[in-house]
């Protein structure tokens, strides 16, 4: 009888944790404790999903020709990963282990559909530029990896912070790559000329173009995105030698 009461109490505690959004452990620490802040800061630098974990490279190559699509993609991934982590964390004690991947895919797919419809309604041009890559968020290895490795084993608040942190780390690299590719490849940012106007002759040109500067069209090709990511990785490891892998 005492065992049944104990089991009932434990079940009630788990139910309360789901309702209150925080686990008992999370309630004992501040919302932005040192450990929680690390969930936000580590993916931006020493545990970046692209430059350290080498995940999500495909979209870093494909959608970084211009800055605007890269920022929109970053915001979309932040929303999907943060909300997906929270939902999976809330369901972690309810979903049978054998169907957990299916549930994760359904949750992420539902969120991606919301993002896709919002983009088509309010940013149709950007939606066309991103094309299939919005749909491919469903199979983004960063998102699925965090759902499996973190959200299934932690409370909603920590999972939310982990989702925000990793998505922000992913978006940071996308924005850096897109900034240099658009600036050096076309002399523009957000479609606006920032290096001057390139005329048919030097006399008609302004800014750097009047001095003979030419855009580097190679930056508009996908291989250059990989090279820019490589330069970021080199800089990151030169600043933090602990990230250099030993042969």
C-alpha positions as CSV (number, residue, x, y, z in Angstrom):
1,X,0.0,0.0,0.0
2,X,2.8,2.4,0.9
3,X,4.5,1.6,-2.4
4,X,1.4,2.6,-4.3
5,X,1.2,5.8,-2.4
6,X,4.8,6.5,-3.2
7,X,4.3,5.8,-6.9
8,X,1.2,8.1,-6.9
9,X,3.2,10.9,-5.3
10,X,6.0,10.5,-7.8
11,X,3.5,10.6,-10.7
12,X,1.9,13.7,-9.2
13,X,5.3,15.4,-8.9
14,X,6.1,14.7,-12.6
15,X,2.7,16.0,-13.6
16,X,3.3,19.2,-11.5
17,X,6.7,19.6,-13.2
18,X,5.1,19.6,-16.6
19,X,2.4,22.1,-15.6
20,X,4.8,24.5,-13.9
21,X,7.2,24.4,-16.9
22,X,10.2,24.0,-14.5
23,X,11.5,20.8,-12.9
24,X,12.2,20.8,-9.2
25,X,16.0,21.1,-9.9
26,X,15.4,24.1,-12.1
27,X,13.3,25.7,-9.5
28,X,16.2,25.6,-7.0
29,X,18.4,27.7,-9.3
30,X,17.9,31.1,-10.9
31,X,16.5,31.3,-14.4
32,X,19.8,32.7,-15.6
33,X,22.3,31.0,-13.4
34,X,25.9,30.4,-14.5
35,X,25.0,27.0,-15.9
36,X,22.0,28.4,-17.8
37,X,24.0,31.2,-19.2
38,X,26.5,28.7,-20.6
39,X,23.7,27.1,-22.5
40,X,23.3,30.4,-24.3
41,X,27.0,31.4,-24.7
42,X,28.9,28.2,-25.4
43,X,27.3,27.6,-28.9
44,X,28.3,31.1,-29.9
45,X,31.9,30.3,-29.5
46,X,33.6,27.2,-28.1
47,X,30.8,24.8,-29.0
48,X,29.5,26.3,-32.1
49,X,27.4,23.8,-34.1
50,X,28.9,24.8,-37.5
51,X,32.6,25.6,-36.7
52,X,33.2,23.1,-33.9
53,X,30.6,20.3,-34.3
54,X,30.6,20.7,-38.1
55,X,26.8,20.5,-38.5
56,X,24.5,22.4,-40.8
57,X,27.1,23.1,-43.4
58,X,24.7,22.6,-46.3
59,X,22.6,25.7,-45.6
60,X,25.8,27.7,-44.8
61,X,26.9,27.1,-48.4
62,X,23.5,27.6,-50.1
63,X,21.7,30.6,-48.6
64,X,24.5,33.0,-47.7
65,X,24.9,34.8,-51.1
66,X,22.9,37.7,-49.6
67,X,22.5,38.9,-46.0
68,X,18.7,39.2,-45.9
69,X,17.9,35.5,-46.6
70,X,20.6,34.4,-44.1
71,X,19.1,36.5,-41.3
72,X,15.6,35.2,-42.1
73,X,16.8,31.6,-42.1
74,X,18.6,32.3,-38.8
75,X,15.4,33.6,-37.2
76,X,13.4,30.7,-38.6
77,X,15.8,28.2,-37.0
78,X,15.8,30.0,-33.7
79,X,12.0,29.7,-33.6
80,X,11.9,26.1,-34.7
81,X,14.7,24.9,-32.4
82,X,13.6,26.8,-29.3
83,X,9.9,25.8,-29.6
84,X,10.8,22.3,-30.7
85,X,13.1,21.8,-27.7
86,X,10.3,23.0,-25.3
87,X,7.7,20.7,-26.8
88,X,9.9,17.6,-26.8
89,X,11.0,18.4,-23.2
90,X,7.4,18.6,-22.1
91,X,6.6,15.3,-23.8
92,X,9.8,13.5,-22.7
93,X,8.0,11.4,-20.0
94,X,5.0,10.7,-22.2
95,X,6.5,9.5,-25.5
96,X,7.5,5.8,-25.8
97,X,11.2,5.4,-26.5
98,X,10.6,3.5,-29.7
99,X,8.7,6.3,-31.5
100,X,10.6,9.3,-30.2
101,X,12.3,10.1,-33.5
102,X,8.9,10.1,-35.3
103,X,7.4,12.4,-32.6
104,X,10.4,14.7,-33.0
105,X,10.0,14.9,-36.8
106,X,6.3,15.6,-36.4
107,X,6.9,18.4,-34.0
108,X,9.6,20.0,-36.1
109,X,7.6,19.6,-39.3
110,X,4.6,21.4,-37.7
111,X,6.8,24.3,-36.7
112,X,8.5,24.5,-40.1
113,X,5.0,24.6,-41.8
114,X,4.1,27.6,-39.6
115,X,7.4,29.4,-40.5
116,X,6.9,28.6,-44.2
117,X,3.4,30.0,-44.3
118,X,4.4,33.2,-42.4
119,X,7.2,33.8,-44.9
120,X,4.9,33.2,-47.9
121,X,2.4,35.7,-46.4
122,X,4.8,38.5,-45.3
123,X,8.2,37.9,-47.0
124,X,7.3,36.2,-50.3
125,X,10.5,37.2,-52.2
126,X,12.7,35.9,-49.4
127,X,10.6,32.7,-49.2
128,X,11.3,32.1,-52.9
129,X,15.0,32.7,-52.4
130,X,15.2,30.2,-49.5
131,X,13.1,27.8,-51.6
132,X,13.5,24.2,-50.4
133,X,15.9,25.1,-47.6
134,X,13.0,26.2,-45.3
135,X,11.5,22.7,-45.7
136,X,14.9,21.1,-45.0
137,X,15.0,22.6,-41.6
138,X,12.9,19.5,-40.7
139,X,16.0,17.3,-41.2
140,X,18.6,19.8,-40.0
141,X,21.0,17.7,-38.0
142,X,21.6,20.5,-35.4
143,X,17.9,20.6,-34.5
144,X,17.4,16.8,-34.4
145,X,20.7,16.4,-32.5
146,X,19.7,18.9,-29.8
147,X,16.2,17.3,-29.4
148,X,17.8,13.9,-29.0
149,X,20.8,14.8,-26.9
150,X,19.4,17.5,-24.7
151,X,15.6,18.1,-24.8
152,X,14.8,14.4,-24.0
153,X,16.9,14.6,-20.8
154,X,16.3,18.1,-19.5
155,X,13.5,20.4,-18.4
156,X,11.7,22.8,-20.6
157,X,13.5,26.0,-19.4
158,X,17.0,24.5,-20.0
159,X,15.8,23.0,-23.3
160,X,14.5,26.4,-24.3
161,X,17.8,28.1,-23.6
162,X,19.8,25.3,-25.3
163,X,17.6,25.8,-28.4
164,X,18.1,29.5,-28.4
165,X,21.9,29.2,-27.9
166,X,22.5,26.6,-30.6
167,X,20.2,28.3,-33.1
168,X,21.9,31.6,-32.4
169,X,25.4,30.0,-32.9
170,X,24.2,28.6,-36.2
171,X,22.7,31.9,-37.3
172,X,25.9,33.8,-36.3
173,X,28.0,31.9,-38.7
174,X,25.4,32.2,-41.5
175,X,25.3,36.0,-41.0
176,X,29.1,36.3,-40.9
177,X,29.5,34.3,-44.1
178,X,26.6,36.2,-45.9
179,X,28.1,39.5,-44.9
180,X,31.4,38.9,-46.6
181,X,29.9,37.1,-49.6
182,X,27.5,39.9,-50.4
183,X,29.8,42.8,-49.6
184,X,32.9,41.5,-51.5
185,X,30.9,39.7,-54.2
186,X,28.5,42.4,-55.2
187,X,29.5,45.5,-53.2
188,X,26.1,45.5,-51.4
189,X,24.5,44.8,-48.1
190,X,20.7,44.1,-47.9
191,X,20.7,45.0,-51.6
192,X,22.0,48.6,-51.0
193,X,25.3,49.7,-52.6
194,X,27.8,50.4,-49.8
195,X,31.1,50.5,-51.7
196,X,29.8,53.1,-54.2
197,X,28.1,52.9,-57.5
198,X,29.8,51.1,-60.4
199,X,29.3,52.9,-63.6
200,X,30.3,52.0,-67.2
201,X,33.4,54.0,-66.8
202,X,35.6,55.2,-63.9
203,X,34.2,58.8,-64.4
204,X,30.7,57.5,-63.9
205,X,31.6,55.4,-60.8
206,X,31.7,56.5,-57.2
207,X,33.3,55.3,-54.0
208,X,35.8,52.5,-54.3
209,X,34.8,51.8,-57.9
210,X,36.0,55.2,-58.9
211,X,39.5,54.0,-57.7
212,X,39.3,51.0,-59.9
213,X,37.9,48.5,-57.4
214,X,36.2,45.4,-58.9
215,X,33.8,43.0,-57.2
216,X,35.0,39.5,-56.7
217,X,32.4,37.3,-58.4
218,X,34.0,34.2,-56.9
219,X,32.4,35.2,-53.5
220,X,29.0,34.6,-55.1
221,X,29.8,30.9,-55.8
222,X,29.2,28.2,-53.2
223,X,32.9,27.2,-52.8
224,X,33.6,30.6,-51.4
225,X,31.2,30.0,-48.6
226,X,33.2,27.0,-47.5
227,X,36.4,29.0,-47.7
228,X,34.9,31.8,-45.5
229,X,33.7,29.1,-43.0
230,X,37.2,27.7,-43.0
231,X,38.7,31.1,-42.2
232,X,36.3,31.5,-39.3
233,X,37.3,28.0,-38.0
234,X,41.0,29.0,-38.4
235,X,40.4,32.2,-36.4
236,X,38.4,30.5,-33.7
237,X,41.1,27.8,-33.2
238,X,44.0,30.3,-33.3
239,X,42.2,32.1,-30.4
240,X,41.4,29.0,-28.5
241,X,44.0,26.3,-28.9
242,X,41.9,23.8,-26.9
243,X,39.7,23.4,-30.0
244,X,42.5,22.0,-32.1
245,X,42.1,18.3,-32.6
246,X,45.1,16.1,-31.9
247,X,46.1,13.7,-34.7
